[in-house]
């Protein structure tokens, strides 16, 4: 039983002996960066179809929501740069990652409210689902002990002798 705990703990840490991001964090980052992914999909579809009709997909894309993607994109960058030789910029982003992800989700809610002119009765079930997901993300990011520990760790700088 003791070896099972070692195997489990070993899988939770990366080669720099800091916690690995869990699948839920990756899903949260994908969700919070969804507007960038959508515009890339629209661009690829328009390019592939040689300027064909992409109006069905364009309904899903609203450029104002790119603003809410920026904090999550910064955290995604810091996650990819999370290694001992990283500079101070990704280290500071990572240290403030929980805050940045919360800002991203809350900003998305605020921009959604602006887009619908704060008329909640015009919201469809997809918009309500987005509201619930954004709120769940904020709650998870701020209440999870794992997420708190994850964002408190960054690989130590390597000593060059």
C-alpha positions as CSV (number, residue, x, y, z in Angstrom):
1,X,0.0,0.0,0.0
2,X,2.9,2.3,0.7
3,X,4.3,1.9,-2.8
4,X,0.9,2.9,-4.2
5,X,1.0,6.2,-2.4
6,X,4.6,6.8,-3.7
7,X,3.5,6.1,-7.2
8,X,0.5,8.4,-6.8
9,X,2.6,11.2,-5.3
10,X,5.3,10.7,-8.0
11,X,2.6,11.2,-10.7
12,X,1.5,14.4,-9.1
13,X,4.9,16.1,-9.5
14,X,6.8,16.9,-12.6
15,X,10.6,16.5,-13.2
16,X,11.3,19.8,-11.4
17,X,9.5,18.4,-8.2
18,X,6.6,20.9,-8.3
19,X,3.0,19.9,-8.6
20,X,1.7,19.1,-12.1
21,X,-1.4,20.9,-13.3
22,X,-4.4,18.6,-13.2
23,X,-6.8,18.0,-16.0
24,X,-9.4,20.3,-14.6
25,X,-7.0,23.2,-14.7
26,X,-6.3,22.4,-18.4
27,X,-10.0,22.3,-19.1
28,X,-10.5,25.6,-17.3
29,X,-7.7,27.2,-19.3
30,X,-9.2,25.9,-22.6
31,X,-12.7,27.2,-21.6
32,X,-11.4,30.6,-20.5
33,X,-9.4,30.9,-23.8
34,X,-12.4,29.6,-25.9
35,X,-12.9,32.9,-27.8
36,X,-9.3,32.8,-29.2
37,X,-9.9,29.2,-30.2
38,X,-13.2,30.1,-31.9
39,X,-11.7,32.9,-33.9
40,X,-8.8,30.6,-35.0
41,X,-11.4,28.0,-36.0
42,X,-13.4,30.6,-38.0
43,X,-10.2,31.8,-39.7
44,X,-9.1,28.3,-40.6
45,X,-12.6,27.5,-41.9
46,X,-12.7,30.7,-44.0
47,X,-9.2,30.0,-45.3
48,X,-9.9,26.4,-46.1
49,X,-13.2,27.1,-47.9
50,X,-11.6,30.0,-49.8
51,X,-13.8,32.7,-48.4
52,X,-16.9,30.6,-48.2
53,X,-19.8,31.1,-45.9
54,X,-18.8,31.0,-42.3
55,X,-21.7,33.0,-40.9
56,X,-23.0,30.1,-38.8
57,X,-19.7,30.0,-36.9
58,X,-19.4,33.8,-36.7
59,X,-22.5,33.9,-34.4
60,X,-20.3,32.2,-31.8
61,X,-17.5,34.8,-32.0
62,X,-17.7,38.2,-30.3
63,X,-14.5,40.1,-30.4
64,X,-15.3,41.9,-27.1
65,X,-14.8,38.6,-25.2
66,X,-11.1,38.5,-26.3
67,X,-10.5,40.9,-23.4
68,X,-11.5,38.3,-20.9
69,X,-9.2,35.7,-22.6
70,X,-6.1,37.8,-21.9
71,X,-5.6,36.9,-18.2
72,X,-6.1,33.2,-18.9
73,X,-3.7,33.4,-21.9
74,X,-1.1,34.9,-19.6
75,X,-1.6,31.9,-17.1
76,X,-1.4,29.5,-20.0
77,X,1.9,31.1,-21.1
78,X,3.3,30.9,-17.5
79,X,2.2,27.2,-17.3
80,X,4.2,26.5,-20.5
81,X,7.2,28.4,-19.2
82,X,7.2,26.7,-15.8
83,X,10.8,25.5,-15.6
84,X,13.9,26.5,-13.6
85,X,15.4,28.8,-16.2
86,X,12.2,30.9,-16.6
87,X,12.4,34.6,-16.2
88,X,10.7,36.8,-13.7
89,X,7.7,37.5,-16.0
90,X,6.3,34.0,-16.0
91,X,7.1,33.6,-12.3
92,X,5.0,36.7,-11.4
93,X,2.2,35.6,-13.7
94,X,2.2,32.2,-12.1
95,X,2.3,33.6,-8.6
96,X,-0.9,35.6,-9.4
97,X,-2.5,32.8,-11.5
98,X,-5.4,32.2,-9.2
99,X,-6.3,35.9,-9.3
100,X,-5.8,36.1,-13.0
101,X,-8.1,33.1,-13.7
102,X,-10.7,34.6,-11.4
103,X,-10.5,37.9,-13.2
104,X,-10.8,36.2,-16.5
105,X,-14.0,34.4,-15.5
106,X,-15.5,37.5,-13.8
107,X,-14.6,39.7,-16.7
108,X,-16.3,37.2,-19.0
109,X,-19.5,37.4,-16.9
110,X,-19.3,41.2,-17.0
111,X,-18.9,41.4,-20.7
112,X,-21.7,38.9,-21.2
113,X,-23.9,41.2,-19.1
114,X,-22.9,44.2,-21.3
115,X,-23.6,42.3,-24.5
116,X,-27.1,41.4,-23.4
117,X,-27.6,44.9,-21.9
118,X,-28.2,43.3,-18.5
119,X,-31.6,41.9,-19.6
120,X,-31.5,38.5,-18.0
121,X,-34.8,37.5,-19.6
122,X,-33.2,37.4,-23.1
123,X,-30.6,34.9,-22.0
124,X,-30.9,31.4,-23.5
125,X,-29.9,28.2,-21.8
126,X,-26.4,28.4,-23.3
127,X,-25.8,31.8,-21.8
128,X,-27.0,30.5,-18.4
129,X,-24.7,27.5,-18.7
130,X,-21.8,29.9,-19.4
131,X,-22.8,31.9,-16.2
132,X,-22.9,28.7,-14.1
133,X,-19.5,27.5,-15.5
134,X,-17.8,30.9,-14.9
135,X,-19.1,31.0,-11.3
136,X,-18.0,27.4,-10.7
137,X,-14.5,28.2,-12.0
138,X,-14.2,31.2,-9.6
139,X,-15.4,29.0,-6.7
140,X,-13.0,26.1,-7.6
141,X,-10.0,28.4,-8.2
142,X,-10.4,30.1,-4.9
143,X,-11.4,27.2,-2.7
144,X,-9.3,24.3,-4.0
145,X,-6.3,23.5,-1.8
146,X,-4.6,21.8,-4.7
147,X,-4.9,24.9,-6.9
148,X,-3.6,27.1,-4.0
149,X,-0.6,24.8,-3.7
150,X,-0.1,24.5,-7.4
151,X,0.1,28.3,-7.9
152,X,2.4,28.7,-4.9
153,X,5.1,26.5,-6.5
154,X,7.4,27.3,-9.3
155,X,10.7,25.4,-10.1
156,X,13.7,26.9,-8.3
157,X,16.4,28.4,-10.4
158,X,19.2,26.1,-11.3
159,X,22.5,26.9,-9.7
160,X,25.2,27.4,-12.3
161,X,28.6,26.7,-10.9
